[in-house]
Amino acid sequence: MSQKIIIVSGGCLDDPVFFHKKIKGMEDVLIICCDGGARHFQNSAIRPDVIIGDMDSIDPAQLTAYSEEKIKIIKYPPNKDFSDTELALDYALSLKPQEIFIWCALGGRIDHTLANIFLLCKGQEKRIRTSLVDEYCEAFVLDKKASFINEKGKTVSLLALTPEVTGITLLGFQYPLENGTLKMNESRGLSNVIHEDRAVISAAKGKLLVVRYRQKNSFPEAE
């Protein structure tokens, strides 16, 4: 079984070149498309391994072509209780990989974006590193501790996904912290900066969302 799984949701993809470059650079990876997310592979040599969802937004011709190529298709009825992204994540978690990367799940509808952020908790609860990724950032729920190596100058933001997160310690950051607490209704965890060659985030209790930006001073609103 593949050690890494990529889930491609049905949202926007602002930089297809970056997306395809990242996927081509990964080895031992399984690709799962959420229904209409398959459009991001049109005219591409990359093929998904699994397509999952109610098939209401995928191009019928593309679905037929993938079916003829014997790509695994898992179809759900339209009147389902869960989003295609959650169904894909549940399937991915059942395979017990080391890591899961969810693309095309940020931006667009704010309700879907928020739902996708909270879906990260499913991976964290199973101790499987699960991240939302795009060309700007990576977001994940902390599993006790995370380290950043040779990422000096990059921005990292922290948000509590539970009423409070306690025992937060930040080492190697511009704004360090020791045994601190961050509440869900606070924004003071935003826009910290990695200040050393090695930085570490740890927390004792609660669910802490970590957002790491890929480039120094490069954010969506700056474009």
Secondary structure, DSSP 8 states (H G I E B T S, - for coil): --SEEEEE-SS--S-HHHHHHHHHT-SSEEEEEEGGGGGGGTT-S---SEEEE--SSS-HHHHHHHHHTT-EEEE--SS-SS-HHHHHHHHHHHT--SEEEEES-SSS-HHHHHHHHHHHHHHHHTT-EEEEE-SSEEEEE--SEEEEES-TT-EEEEEESSSEEEEEEEESBSS-EEEEEEETT--TTSSEEB-SSEEEEE-SBS-EEEEEESSTT--GGG-
